[in-house]
Amino acid sequence: MKSTKELRFEELYAQHRDRIFRLCLGFAKGEAAQDLFQEILIKIWKHLDSFRGESEISTWLYRIAYNTAITFATKEKKLESKQMELPESLHLIDPEYAHSELELQLHQLYQAIGELPELDRIIATLLLENTSYRGIAEISGISENYVAVKVNRIKAALTQKLNPNGN
Amino acid sequence: METNFDNIQKLWQNQKAKEFDLPSLISQMKRVEKKQKKEWIIVISLTPITVIFLSFVLPWRESLLGTLSIILVALGMAWVIWLSAKSRLKSIDDSERYSNQEFIQSQLKKLKLRYTILRKHMISYGLVIALAINIGYLVTLAPLSLPIRIAAHVGATLFIFTVMWITIRRKRKKYDQELKPIIEDLERLIER
C-alpha cells in the first residue's frame, strides 16, 4: 500500500512534471536535462516532509527546482570546461536532423534561452509559464520592480533572437 | 512584440515531459533513505563508542590527565562532525524559505566554510589531537625513561603535523580546482 508521502509526490508529479521538465531544458541539454529532471524529483521527494505550508506548494516546488537547476548548471559548466572544449553547438541537436518545423523552433528557443545569463534564464522560463511578477520575485529573490525591468529586456532579447528580421 | 512573445510562450508550453519511470525512482529513493538513516546512526554513534572504547581499554581513566585526553579527543571528533555537516552542500532543507538569491548566498557560505575549515579549523583540530595524545602519553609512558618519553612525544607530534600538513596541501589543491570555479560562478549570479 502506498504511503501518504508517495501519494502526495505522485500528485505533485502529475501536476507539475511538464513545467519542471521544461525548466530543465532551459538549463541543460539532451541527457543532462533528463538527469536534472531526475535530480529535482529526488530533491522534492527528500524534502516533501519538511514542507510547512508557509508558501504555496508550487512556489516551494519551483524554488527547489530552480535552486537545483542553478547548482546543476554550475557543476555542468565545470565539467564542460574540463572536457575537450567542444564548441557549444555540438552539444545541441543538429537542426538538420530536427524532425519537424516545431522541433526546429523549439531547438532555437532552447538555444536562445541557453544563451541568457542564469538569473535571466530563471525569469525567462517562469515568464514563459505565465508566472506572475510576484511569483517570479518570490522564486528568484529579486524585487518585483526589478523583475519588471528584467522581463522587458528578456522579452526583447528572446523575440530578437528568434525573429531577427522582426517578421 | 507582445504577439511574438505570445507565440514563443505557446511554443514553449508545447513541450511535454518525456516518459519517466516514476515507480522505480520512488522505490530507489526509499532504499536510499533507509541506507542514509543507517549511515547517520553509525556516524552519530561513532563518537560515544570511541570515547567509551578509549576510556575502558586504555589505562587512562584512573588519572585526571587521562580523562582530559579522552575529553579532548571526543570534543575534536564532535567538532569535525559538526563542521562537516555544516559545510555539506547538498542539503536544501529550507528551500521553502529560500528564494534563488538566498539559496545561492547560502551555498556560497557553505563553500567558503570549507576553505575556512581547511585554513583554520584543520590546524586547530591538529593541535587538539596533538595535545590529547601528548597528555595521554604523560600517563601511559610514565614508567619509561625520559629520553624515550621525549622521543615519543616529539615523534607523535611531528607525525600528527606531517599528516595534517599533507592533508591540507592536498585538499587545498583539490578545492582550488573544484570549488574555486563554483564559488566564482555563484558569486557572479548574485544580484547586487
Chai-1 contact restraints between the chains, C-beta under 6 A:
chainA,res_idxA,chainB,res_idxB,connection_type,confidence,min_distance_angstrom,max_distance_angstrom,comment,restraint_id
A,Y13,B,L22,contact,1.0,0.0,6.0,A-B,restraint_1
A,R17,B,A17,contact,1.0,0.0,6.0,A-B,restraint_2
A,D18,B,K16,contact,1.0,0.0,6.0,A-B,restraint_3
A,D18,B,A17,contact,1.0,0.0,6.0,A-B,restraint_4
A,F21,B,A17,contact,1.0,0.0,6.0,A-B,restraint_5
A,R22,B,Q15,contact,1.0,0.0,6.0,A-B,restraint_6
A,W45,B,M29,contact,1.0,0.0,6.0,A-B,restraint_7
A,S50,B,D93,contact,1.0,0.0,6.0,A-B,restraint_8
A,E54,B,E96,contact,1.0,0.0,6.0,A-B,restraint_9
A,W60,B,E96,contact,1.0,0.0,6.0,A-B,restraint_10
A,R63,B,S95,contact,1.0,0.0,6.0,A-B,restraint_11
A,I64,B,S95,contact,1.0,0.0,6.0,A-B,restraint_12
A,Y66,B,N100,contact,1.0,0.0,6.0,A-B,restraint_13
A,N67,B,I92,contact,1.0,0.0,6.0,A-B,restraint_14
A,N67,B,S95,contact,1.0,0.0,6.0,A-B,restraint_15
A,N67,B,F103,contact,1.0,0.0,6.0,A-B,restraint_16
A,T74,B,I182,contact,1.0,0.0,6.0,A-B,restraint_17
A,T74,B,D185,contact,1.0,0.0,6.0,A-B,restraint_18
A,K78,B,P181,contact,1.0,0.0,6.0,A-B,restraint_19
A,Q105,B,L11,contact,1.0,0.0,6.0,A-B,restraint_20
A,L109,B,L11,contact,1.0,0.0,6.0,A-B,restraint_21
A,E118,B,L189,contact,1.0,0.0,6.0,A-B,restraint_22
A,L128,B,Q9,contact,1.0,0.0,6.0,A-B,restraint_23
A,L128,B,W12,contact,1.0,0.0,6.0,A-B,restraint_24
A,S140,B,N100,contact,1.0,0.0,6.0,A-B,restraint_25
A,G141,B,S99,contact,1.0,0.0,6.0,A-B,restraint_26
A,G141,B,N100,contact,1.0,0.0,6.0,A-B,restraint_27
A,G141,B,Q101,contact,1.0,0.0,6.0,A-B,restraint_28
A,G141,B,E102,contact,1.0,0.0,6.0,A-B,restraint_29
A,I142,B,E191,contact,1.0,0.0,6.0,A-B,restraint_30
A,K155,B,F5,contact,1.0,0.0,6.0,A-B,restraint_31
A,L158,B,I8,contact,1.0,0.0,6.0,A-B,restraint_32
A,T159,B,M1,contact,1.0,0.0,6.0,A-B,restraint_33
A,T159,B,N4,contact,1.0,0.0,6.0,A-B,restraint_34
A,T159,B,F5,contact,1.0,0.0,6.0,A-B,restraint_35
A,N163,B,N4,contact,1.0,0.0,6.0,A-B,restraint_36
